[in-house]
Amino acid sequence: MNAKTFKLTVNKGPHLGKTFELAKEKVTIGRDSAADVTFDIAEVSRSHAAITRRGDEYFIADLGSTNGTYINQKRITGQQRLQSGDTIMLSDAVHLNFISQFDPGATVVATPSFMKEESGTKPAMPAVPKPKQPAPSPPQQQYAGRVPSGPAMSPPSPVIPEEEGKKKTWLWAGLGCLAVVIFFLVIGLVAFDYMNLYCTPPFDRLLSFLYTCP
């Protein structure tokens, strides 16, 4: 059963407010009593229009009427696909509203549960053969008559800038101390000579090999 229903509701003209259900594959509209939907007024031709169903779609065609068939105020030639809410006009005397709506009483299509299980079952995966292990490589030939070279010497570690800076600091400190010692030594010699301490004990004995006191 189709889940949708298709109807024609009269908005203007005879049978105002009446609804015609489109249950047949082809529904004819006209003034003739043999038509499926009849409007006995002069503006409607005996065979005015026909509505044909194709699956869930409906198409309307004018059957050579005198006053023409209109969809939403536009005259049609040939077949015209109907959409829910369209207004069908038989001249300007009759207005029909085409309605497509869900039918709550329709049978819902359902798939049996066992069909779902079968469709959801995945085929077993074929066993994947294990890859062959590569053959063991032959043992390497031992050296004969030669002493194997020793391990490569690692390059000397670079001098770290921080250590080099410390060495320079100690060098300048040593030079500074040496300069201070020399300075005081010179001052002492000058003072020693100025005060003429060559013949004064105990310097007279210490310097006897250089100077003879009177």
DAJOQUI-V279370 format. One record per residue. PSI is psi in whole degrees, 0 to 359 (* if undefined). Layout:
psi=[PSI:PSI]
This chain:
psi=[136:137:353:150:146:129:159:128:131:119:342:139:192:155:40:128:352:148:133:122:134:87:348:163:330:128:124:148:132:185:341:141:343:350:154:322:115:135:107:71:156:331:342:130:162:312:94:307:165:141:125:139:137:98:242:21:148:142:141:145:141:138:36:34:159:316:356:164:137:145:116:46:15:124:139:151:130:206:146:130:135:141:150:129:351:148:119:128:121:99:226:12:329:129:128:135:121:124:131:121:160:137:108:341:3:150:130:131:127:142:130:147:324:333:322:319:319:318:332:351:128:140:148:139:134:148:132:122:143:141:144:139:136:147:142:139:146:150:145:143:130:149:150:127:6:141:127:142:145:174:146:136:133:141:149:143:135:152:127:131:326:318:321:322:321:321:317:322:313:325:313:326:319:319:321:316:318:320:322:318:316:320:311:328:318:316:319:320:319:317:321:318:322:322:2:62:16:322:11:130:143:10:334:323:320:327:21:333:344:331:137:117:146:*]
